[in-house]
Amino acid sequence: MEVLSGIELRDRAALIGDTLVLADPHLGRTETAVELPVGAGEDMRDRLAGLLDRFDPSTVVIAGDLLHSFEGVPRGVTRTLGALRGTVRAADAELIVLPGNHDTLLEAI
């Protein structure tokens, strides 16, 4: 769905020019007993792969809150992040992560 000239929305992401922007994935949310996770693990990787196939962007920006937890890196998050990086790399795109308020532990992974 194109909302403004040059901006297309799909599956909780925005394509702006040649840049795919995703915000607030909150990796590790399922491990904190939140009832409605945005998507985790393979689901998140599959969703990203579909967006990359559809739009073929040169850059992928994760705009804040890549992580969910403030207290520790939940089990599986490092593996999920590696899979996301690999998916972006396989699509020959650059990954940029803009830290959000939940991303105090980004350097730990």
Phi, psi and omega per residue, in radians:
M1 nan 2.157 3.084
E2 -1.579 2.122 -3.094
V3 -1.721 -0.581 3.039
L4 -2.402 2.796 3.122
S5 -0.962 2.109 3.098
G6 1.492 0.021 3.114
I7 -2.127 2.103 -3.137
E8 -2.075 2.360 3.123
L9 -1.871 2.447 3.065
R10 -2.848 2.319 3.007
D11 0.860 0.906 3.106
R12 1.074 0.528 3.100
A13 -2.405 2.818 3.105
A14 -2.238 2.346 2.996
L15 -1.755 2.065 3.131
I16 -2.093 1.873 -3.029
G17 1.113 -2.095 -3.138
D18 -1.884 0.370 -3.093
T19 -2.087 2.224 3.069
L20 -1.647 2.185 -3.098
V21 -2.029 2.190 3.046
L22 -2.124 2.450 -3.140
A23 -2.204 2.533 2.976
D24 1.001 0.901 3.094
P25 -1.230 -0.426 3.086
H26 0.886 1.003 3.083
L27 -1.029 2.375 -3.117
G28 1.650 0.023 -3.120
R29 -1.082 -0.678 -3.107
T30 -1.104 -0.500 3.132
E31 -1.317 -0.182 -3.130
T32 -1.806 0.245 3.057
A33 1.168 0.477 3.024
V34 -1.343 2.350 -2.990
E35 -1.295 -0.506 -3.067
L36 -2.152 1.289 -3.129
P37 -1.151 2.558 3.118
V38 -1.175 -0.569 -3.115
G39 2.697 2.391 -3.105
A40 -2.443 2.790 3.045
G41 0.951 -2.253 -3.083
E42 -1.095 -0.580 3.106
D43 -1.041 -0.781 3.132
M44 -1.146 -0.744 3.122
R45 -1.109 -0.757 3.136
D46 -1.124 -0.696 3.116
R47 -1.111 -0.766 3.114
L48 -1.116 -0.755 3.128
A49 -1.045 -0.723 3.099
G50 -1.096 -0.719 3.112
L51 -1.156 -0.700 3.115
L52 -1.138 -0.716 3.089
D53 -1.083 -0.764 -3.084
R54 -1.209 -0.774 -2.981
F55 -1.780 -0.420 -3.121
D56 0.870 0.970 -3.118
P57 -1.333 2.784 3.046
S58 -1.545 -0.365 -3.101
T59 -2.406 2.470 3.023
V60 -2.093 2.164 3.112
V61 -1.961 2.201 2.970
I62 -1.745 1.938 -2.994
A63 -1.663 1.355 2.999
G64 1.527 2.602 3.071
D65 0.919 0.922 2.999
L66 -1.098 -0.700 -3.134
L67 -1.751 2.850 3.103
H68 -1.872 -0.755 -2.972
S69 -1.450 2.522 3.018
F70 -1.682 -0.281 -2.941
E71 -1.748 -0.302 -3.128
G72 3.061 2.827 3.133
V73 -1.458 1.986 -3.106
P74 -1.082 2.670 3.115
R75 -0.926 2.297 3.063
G76 1.596 -0.252 -3.082
V77 -1.175 -0.712 3.128
T78 -1.073 -0.736 3.113
R79 -1.131 -0.744 3.122
T80 -1.107 -0.765 3.121
L81 -1.091 -0.704 3.076
G82 -1.072 -0.704 3.110
A83 -1.147 -0.695 3.106
L84 -1.128 -0.770 3.095
R85 -1.032 -0.796 -3.140
G86 -1.101 -0.660 3.124
T87 -1.138 -0.750 3.113
V88 -1.159 -0.771 3.133
R89 -1.067 -0.742 3.139
A90 -1.101 -0.468 3.111
A91 -1.531 0.103 3.128
D92 1.021 0.722 3.109
A93 -2.066 2.796 3.087
E94 -1.657 2.404 3.106
L95 -1.813 2.215 3.067
I96 -2.141 2.244 3.107
V97 -1.981 2.071 3.061
L98 -1.703 1.994 -3.066
P99 -1.100 2.476 3.037
G100 -1.941 -3.068 -3.088
N101 -1.156 -0.348 3.097
H102 -1.532 -0.041 -2.981
D103 -1.704 0.547 -3.137
T104 -1.146 -0.350 -3.114
L105 -1.790 0.187 -3.103
L106 -0.981 -0.716 -3.108
E107 -1.154 -0.371 3.122
A108 -1.230 -0.342 -3.135
I109 -2.039 nan nan
